[in-house]
């Protein structure tokens, strides 16, 4: 049995808003760009300490001396500003991932429709038969659970026993659809679709982060390098928009920047709808304007400045 007090030593005390501000001050955080009164209002009405304080990781700490462990050049205004930019970034990326998913479905259905040897049913049967027991139960479970859903319930109930491909892709999760997309790519010998499946997986991860309002920008540090490779076509495309090899290697080593970049590339390659692209471009324009609003605050904070510069270049050229 686990000792209920085993982790007591790692627990941190709950702090009032006033105590949160004092704690930040003890860590070297200043209140010049944002007053303590404004900070208290922000922490009480607009966000909460744990979420806002996450952006501290983007700033260096002093080592040694009287101020050992204090942050260098960090003001509460930086935290508030980065949280606002992060909010806009999530609200830009989320519709991008939805568009990527939709137009990937359009491409898959176009391929299915144009193939005279596909009836839309046998491919689903073969796909499910091809899965191992665990994955098959996972996919069937997704469809089964939707029978109680207010939106897809009637469709799921009607086609639960024998769904055609055009129904299946409406019922599967993003991850399930990506799995089916890969199966179709292999079945049809479509190398491009195989590569796109890899991009869909990254879009799925970004979509989940945005939908759960997970902080993104706080991970724009060197940190632990990405465990996945950057597709050659993405690296080549970055070179074509003026990102040199050193910058590509540096930025694409960061897992979050890498995934966002791959979503932007997937958007460039898959999304053909003029209206979708127009709406997305408006979001991107607002995001870039917001990034530039206080760009001078981060001239000496390389993890912020260089990351924003990189993503601005990517968005400007691919969206």
C-alpha positions as CSV (number, residue, x, y, z in Angstrom):
1,X,0.0,0.0,0.0
2,X,1.2,3.5,-0.8
3,X,2.1,5.7,2.1
4,X,-0.4,8.6,2.0
5,X,2.3,10.9,3.4
6,X,5.0,9.7,1.0
7,X,4.7,12.8,-1.3
8,X,3.9,15.3,1.4
9,X,7.5,16.7,1.1
10,X,6.9,17.8,-2.5
11,X,3.6,19.5,-1.9
12,X,3.5,23.3,-2.2
13,X,1.3,25.5,0.0
14,X,-1.8,27.2,-1.5
15,X,-1.1,30.9,-1.8
16,X,-3.5,33.8,-1.8
17,X,-3.2,36.2,-4.8
18,X,-1.2,38.6,-2.6
19,X,1.1,35.8,-1.6
20,X,1.5,34.7,-5.2
21,X,2.7,38.2,-6.1
22,X,5.1,38.2,-3.1
23,X,6.4,34.8,-4.2
24,X,7.1,36.1,-7.7
25,X,8.9,39.1,-6.3
26,X,11.1,36.8,-4.2
27,X,12.1,35.1,-7.5
28,X,13.2,38.4,-9.0
29,X,10.0,39.1,-11.0
30,X,9.4,42.9,-11.3
31,X,6.2,44.8,-11.7
32,X,7.2,47.7,-14.0
33,X,5.4,46.7,-17.2
34,X,2.4,45.7,-15.1
35,X,1.6,47.1,-11.7
36,X,0.9,44.9,-8.7
37,X,-2.7,46.0,-8.7
38,X,-3.1,45.0,-12.3
39,X,-1.4,41.7,-11.6
40,X,-3.7,41.0,-8.7
41,X,-6.7,41.6,-11.0
42,X,-5.2,39.4,-13.7
43,X,-4.6,36.5,-11.3
44,X,-8.1,36.9,-9.8
45,X,-10.3,37.5,-12.8
46,X,-8.5,36.5,-16.0
47,X,-6.3,33.6,-15.3
48,X,-4.6,31.7,-12.4
49,X,-1.1,31.6,-11.0
50,X,-0.1,28.1,-12.2
51,X,-1.0,28.7,-15.8
52,X,0.6,32.2,-16.0
53,X,3.8,31.3,-14.1
54,X,4.5,28.5,-16.6
55,X,6.1,31.1,-18.9
56,X,8.9,31.7,-16.4
57,X,10.8,28.8,-18.1
58,X,11.5,31.1,-21.1
59,X,13.8,33.3,-18.9
60,X,17.2,32.6,-17.6
61,X,18.0,32.4,-13.9
62,X,20.9,33.9,-12.1
63,X,23.5,31.4,-10.8
64,X,25.5,32.2,-7.6
65,X,25.7,35.3,-5.6
66,X,23.1,37.2,-3.6
67,X,20.4,36.8,-6.2
68,X,21.0,33.1,-7.0
69,X,18.0,31.5,-8.6
70,X,16.2,34.7,-9.4
71,X,14.9,35.3,-13.0
72,X,16.8,37.6,-15.2
73,X,14.8,40.5,-16.7
74,X,11.4,39.0,-16.0
75,X,8.5,41.3,-15.4
76,X,4.9,40.3,-14.7
77,X,4.0,42.1,-17.9
78,X,6.0,39.5,-19.8
79,X,4.0,36.7,-18.3
80,X,0.7,38.4,-19.0
81,X,1.8,39.3,-22.6
82,X,3.0,35.7,-23.4
83,X,-0.2,34.3,-22.0
84,X,-2.2,36.5,-24.4
85,X,-0.1,35.6,-27.4
86,X,-0.4,31.9,-26.4
87,X,-4.2,32.3,-26.3
88,X,-4.2,33.7,-29.8
89,X,-1.8,31.1,-31.0
90,X,-4.1,28.3,-29.8
91,X,-7.2,30.0,-31.4
92,X,-5.2,30.2,-34.7
93,X,-3.9,26.7,-34.7
94,X,-7.2,25.0,-33.7
95,X,-9.1,25.9,-36.9
96,X,-6.0,25.1,-38.9
97,X,-6.0,21.5,-37.6
98,X,-9.8,21.2,-38.3
99,X,-9.2,22.4,-41.8
100,X,-6.3,19.9,-42.3
101,X,-8.5,17.1,-41.1
102,X,-11.4,18.1,-43.3
103,X,-9.4,18.5,-46.5
104,X,-7.6,15.2,-45.8
105,X,-11.0,13.6,-45.8
106,X,-11.8,15.4,-49.0
107,X,-8.7,14.0,-50.6
108,X,-9.3,10.5,-49.3
109,X,-12.9,10.5,-50.6
110,X,-11.7,11.8,-54.0
111,X,-9.3,8.9,-54.3
112,X,-12.0,6.4,-53.3
113,X,-14.5,7.9,-55.7
114,X,-12.1,7.8,-58.7
115,X,-11.2,4.2,-58.1
116,X,-13.6,1.9,-60.0
117,X,-12.4,-1.1,-58.0
118,X,-13.6,0.4,-54.7
119,X,-17.2,0.2,-53.5
120,X,-16.6,2.0,-50.2
121,X,-17.6,-1.0,-48.1
122,X,-14.9,-3.6,-48.8
123,X,-12.2,-1.1,-47.9
124,X,-13.7,-0.6,-44.4
125,X,-14.1,-4.4,-43.9
126,X,-10.5,-5.0,-45.0
127,X,-9.2,-2.1,-42.8
128,X,-10.9,-3.4,-39.7
129,X,-9.7,-7.0,-40.4
130,X,-6.2,-5.7,-40.9
131,X,-6.1,-4.2,-37.4
132,X,-4.9,-6.2,-34.3
133,X,-7.5,-7.0,-31.7
134,X,-6.7,-4.0,-29.5
135,X,-6.9,-1.4,-32.3
136,X,-10.0,-3.0,-33.9
137,X,-11.8,-2.8,-30.6
138,X,-10.6,0.8,-30.2
139,X,-12.0,1.8,-33.6
140,X,-15.3,-0.1,-33.1
141,X,-15.6,1.4,-29.6
142,X,-15.4,4.9,-31.1
143,X,-18.3,4.2,-33.4
144,X,-20.3,2.4,-30.7
145,X,-20.0,5.3,-28.2
146,X,-21.3,7.7,-30.7
147,X,-24.6,6.0,-30.8
148,X,-25.4,7.9,-27.6
149,X,-24.2,11.2,-29.1
150,X,-26.6,14.1,-29.8
151,X,-24.9,14.9,-33.1
152,X,-23.6,11.7,-34.6
153,X,-25.8,9.3,-32.8
154,X,-28.4,8.6,-35.5
155,X,-25.7,8.1,-38.1
156,X,-23.7,5.8,-35.8
157,X,-26.8,3.7,-35.0
158,X,-27.8,3.4,-38.6
159,X,-24.4,2.3,-39.9
160,X,-22.9,0.6,-36.9
161,X,-22.9,-2.9,-38.4
162,X,-21.7,-2.0,-41.9
163,X,-20.4,1.5,-42.4
164,X,-19.1,2.6,-45.8
165,X,-15.9,4.7,-45.9
166,X,-17.8,8.0,-46.2
167,X,-19.6,7.3,-43.0
168,X,-16.7,5.8,-41.1
169,X,-14.5,8.9,-41.5
170,X,-17.3,10.9,-40.0
171,X,-17.5,8.7,-37.0
172,X,-13.8,8.1,-36.2
173,X,-11.7,10.3,-34.0
174,X,-8.9,12.3,-35.6
175,X,-6.5,9.5,-34.6
176,X,-8.8,6.8,-36.0
177,X,-9.1,8.7,-39.2
178,X,-5.3,9.1,-39.5
179,X,-5.0,5.3,-39.1
180,X,-7.6,4.7,-41.8
181,X,-5.8,7.3,-44.0
182,X,-2.5,5.4,-43.7
183,X,-4.3,2.1,-44.6
184,X,-5.8,3.6,-47.7
185,X,-2.4,5.1,-48.6
186,X,-0.8,1.6,-48.4
187,X,-3.7,-0.1,-50.2
188,X,-3.5,2.4,-53.1
189,X,0.3,2.7,-53.2
190,X,0.1,6.4,-52.6
191,X,3.5,7.6,-51.2
192,X,2.3,11.2,-50.8
193,X,-0.6,10.0,-48.6
194,X,1.8,8.0,-46.4
195,X,3.8,11.2,-45.8
196,X,0.6,13.1,-45.1
197,X,-0.4,10.6,-42.5
198,X,2.7,11.6,-40.6
199,X,1.6,15.2,-40.8
200,X,-1.9,14.3,-39.7
201,X,-0.5,12.7,-36.5
202,X,1.2,16.0,-35.6
203,X,-1.9,18.0,-36.4
204,X,-3.8,15.6,-34.1
205,X,-1.4,16.4,-31.2
206,X,-1.6,20.1,-31.8
207,X,-5.4,20.0,-32.0
208,X,-5.6,18.2,-28.7
209,X,-3.3,20.7,-27.0
210,X,-5.4,23.6,-28.3
211,X,-8.7,22.0,-27.4
212,X,-7.6,21.5,-23.9
213,X,-6.2,25.0,-23.6
214,X,-2.7,23.7,-22.9
215,X,0.1,26.3,-22.7
216,X,2.2,26.0,-25.8
217,X,4.6,29.0,-25.8
218,X,6.2,28.1,-22.5
219,X,7.8,25.1,-24.3
220,X,9.7,27.2,-26.7
221,X,13.0,26.5,-24.9
222,X,15.9,24.4,-26.0
223,X,14.9,21.6,-23.5
224,X,14.8,18.0,-24.6
225,X,15.1,17.6,-28.3
226,X,12.2,16.2,-30.4
227,X,12.0,12.4,-30.6
228,X,10.6,12.5,-34.1
229,X,12.2,13.3,-37.4
230,X,11.4,16.3,-39.6
231,X,10.2,15.0,-43.0
232,X,12.6,15.8,-45.8
233,X,9.9,17.7,-47.7
234,X,9.3,20.0,-44.7
235,X,13.0,20.7,-44.3
236,X,13.3,21.5,-48.1
237,X,10.2,23.7,-47.9
238,X,11.7,25.7,-45.0
239,X,14.9,26.2,-47.0
240,X,12.8,27.5,-49.9
241,X,11.4,30.3,-47.7
242,X,14.8,31.4,-46.6
243,X,15.3,29.4,-43.3
244,X,18.9,28.4,-43.3
245,X,20.1,24.9,-42.3
246,X,21.3,26.0,-38.9
247,X,18.0,27.6,-38.0
248,X,16.1,24.6,-39.3
249,X,18.1,22.2,-37.2
250,X,17.8,24.5,-34.1
251,X,14.1,25.2,-34.3
252,X,12.9,21.8,-35.5
253,X,14.6,20.2,-32.6
254,X,12.0,21.8,-30.4
255,X,9.0,19.4,-30.2
256,X,6.3,22.1,-30.1
257,X,7.8,24.3,-32.8
258,X,8.3,21.3,-34.9
259,X,4.7,20.2,-34.6
260,X,3.3,23.6,-35.3
261,X,5.6,23.9,-38.4
262,X,4.4,20.5,-39.6
263,X,0.7,21.6,-39.2
264,X,1.4,24.8,-41.2
265,X,3.0,22.6,-43.9
266,X,0.1,20.2,-43.9
267,X,-2.2,23.2,-44.2
268,X,-0.2,24.5,-47.2
269,X,-0.4,21.1,-48.9
270,X,-3.9,19.9,-48.1
271,X,-6.2,22.9,-47.6
272,X,-7.6,24.1,-51.0
273,X,-10.7,25.9,-49.9
274,X,-10.4,29.6,-50.7
275,X,-12.8,30.6,-47.9
276,X,-11.0,28.5,-45.3
277,X,-7.7,29.9,-46.3
278,X,-9.0,33.5,-46.2
279,X,-10.4,33.0,-42.6
280,X,-7.2,31.4,-41.5
281,X,-5.1,34.2,-43.0
282,X,-7.1,36.7,-41.0
283,X,-6.3,34.8,-37.8
284,X,-2.7,34.6,-38.6
285,X,-2.5,38.3,-39.4
286,X,-4.0,39.1,-36.0
287,X,-1.6,36.8,-34.3
288,X,1.5,38.2,-36.0
289,X,0.3,41.8,-35.2
290,X,-0.1,40.8,-31.5
291,X,3.4,39.2,-31.5
292,X,4.9,42.4,-32.9
293,X,3.0,44.6,-30.3
294,X,5.7,44.2,-27.6
295,X,8.5,42.6,-29.6
296,X,11.0,45.0,-28.1
297,X,10.4,43.4,-24.7
298,X,12.1,40.2,-25.9
299,X,15.1,41.5,-27.7
300,X,17.4,39.8,-25.1
301,X,15.2,36.7,-24.6
302,X,16.4,34.5,-27.5
303,X,14.0,31.6,-26.8
304,X,11.0,34.0,-27.3
305,X,12.3,36.3,-30.0
306,X,13.8,33.6,-32.3
307,X,10.8,31.3,-31.9
308,X,8.3,34.0,-32.8
309,X,10.5,35.1,-35.7
310,X,10.7,31.6,-37.0
311,X,7.0,30.9,-36.8
312,X,6.1,34.3,-38.3
313,X,8.2,33.4,-41.3
314,X,6.5,30.0,-41.6
315,X,3.0,31.4,-41.2
316,X,3.6,34.3,-43.6
317,X,4.8,32.0,-46.3
318,X,2.6,28.9,-46.0
319,X,-0.8,30.2,-44.8
